[in-house]
Structure formats: structure tokens, C-alpha cells
């Protein structure tokens, strides 16, 4: 299990009811981590709609998880 610092925004923050947390996971990719968290918090958005930033840089959901990294899942947002 590797520790990952996960930050949530918008709808994901509302569903998780936390802004950030350290997650210990055995998942291999950011998509797998998102799916694990989505099941836990019932996000209701498929991974295909989510952007991920790792250590302050956008990344692909298919990239391999880096231990002790800062991961931000970003849902689609509407502006007005």
C-alpha cells in the first residue's frame, strides 16, 4: 500500500465531504485510484470525465501512481 495525498474539487469535494486526505492504496494507475474512491464516495462521474493533476502538473489517468504524490482529481465545471 502506498500513500497518496488526494485533493478534491467541486462536486467531488462535496461528495467526499473532505478537501484532501491521505489514501493508502494498492491501485496501479490514477484511473484505478479514482474508481476506488468513486466507489467509496459515490462520485457518480466516470473516470473519462475527470482530469488529474499530479504534483501540480496535468497527467493522464492511465499513468502509474507515484508514491507520496499530490493528486488532484478535477471534475468538469460549468461557468457563467
C-alpha positions in Angstrom: 0.0 0.0 0.0 1.4 3.4 -1.0 0.3 6.7 0.5 -1.2 9.3 -1.9 -2.2 12.8 -0.9 -5.6 13.3 -2.7 -7.3 16.7 -3.1 -10.9 17.1 -4.3 -12.6 20.0 -6.0 -16.2 21.0 -6.8 -18.7 18.1 -6.9 -16.0 15.6 -5.7 -15.3 17.6 -2.6 -19.0 17.8 -1.8 -19.4 14.0 -2.2 -16.2 13.1 -0.2 -17.0 15.8 2.4 -13.3 16.5 2.7 -10.9 18.8 0.8 -8.0 16.4 1.0 -6.9 13.2 2.6 -4.0 10.7 2.6 -5.2 7.5 0.9 -3.2 4.2 1.2 -3.8 2.2 -1.9 -2.6 -0.7 -3.9 -4.1 0.5 -7.2 -1.6 0.9 -10.1 -3.0 3.9 -12.1 -4.7 7.2 -11.4 -7.9 5.8 -13.1 -7.9 2.8 -10.7 -7.4 5.1 -7.7 -10.3 7.3 -9.0 -12.5 4.3 -9.4 -11.6 3.1 -5.8 -12.5 6.5 -4.4 -15.6 6.8 -6.6 -16.9 3.5 -5.1 -16.2 4.8 -1.6 -17.7 8.2 -2.1 -20.3 7.6 -4.8 -19.0 10.3 -7.1 -21.3 9.4 -10.0 -18.9 10.6 -12.7 -16.9 8.2 -14.9 -13.1 8.5 -14.9 -13.4 9.5 -18.6 -14.9 12.8 -17.4 -12.2 13.6 -14.8 -8.8 15.4 -15.3 -5.9 14.5 -13.0 -3.0 16.6 -11.9 0.0 15.0 -10.2 2.4 17.1 -8.2 0.9 20.3 -9.8 1.1 19.1 -13.5 -1.6 17.6 -15.6 -1.2 13.9 -16.2 -3.0 11.0 -17.9 -5.3 8.8 -15.9 -3.5 5.8 -17.3 -0.1 6.8 -15.8 1.4 4.7 -13.0 0.8 6.0 -9.5 3.7 7.7 -7.8 4.1 7.1 -4.0 3.8 10.2 -1.8 2.5 12.3 -4.7 -0.1 15.0 -4.6 -3.1 14.0 -6.7 -5.9 16.4 -7.7 -9.0 15.0 -9.4 -10.8 17.7 -11.3 -14.4 17.2 -12.5 -15.9 19.1 -15.3 -17.1 22.6 -14.2 -19.6 24.9 -15.7 -19.1 28.7 -15.8 -21.3 31.5 -16.4 
